[in-house]
């Protein structure tokens, strides 16, 4: 690294920062997708619990 000219070092660091930004953006996208899956799963579980509770209430009244 120290054998490179100042300009080459600057270019090298720019490329590394650009690659790091791309990697971070990709990880953020994956994390958001996973979060969306978890939210949808939680909503579905809530719906199931609610339906079971309603079914139990209806069966007790009958």
N, C-alpha and C positions, 0 to 999 in steps of 0.2 A: 504493500500500500504506500509506504513512504517513498518508493521508487517512482511513483507516478507524478506527473506534473501537477501543479495546483489546479489547472483546468480539468485534468482527468480525475483528480480526487473529487472535485466539485460535481462533476458529471456522475461519478460512481455513487456519491451520497444522494444525489437527486434521484437516481434510479432506485436506490434502496428505499428511500422515503416513499416514492411512488408505489413500489411493490408492497410496502408495509400498509399504505392506505388502502390498496386494493384488497389485501388480505383481511384487514379490519372490516372493510365494507362487506366482504363475503361472510365473515363470521357473524356480523350483526344481522345480516339477512337470514342466515341459518338460525340464529337465536330467536329472531322474530317469528320465523315459521314454526319453530318448536313451541314458542309461547302461544301462538294461535291454536296449535293442536291441543295444548294443555287447557286453554280456555274453553274450547269446544267440548273437550272431554268432561270438564267440570260442569258445564251447562247440561250436557246429556245425563250425567249422573244425578244432577238436581232434578231433572225432569222425571227420571225413573223413580227417585225417592218420593217425589210429589205424587206420581201416579199410584204408587203402592200405598201411600198414606190415604189418598182419596178412596182407593178400593177398600181399604180396611174400614174407613168411616162409613161407606155405603153399606158394607156387609154387616156392620154392627147395628145400623138403623133398621135393616130389613128383618 
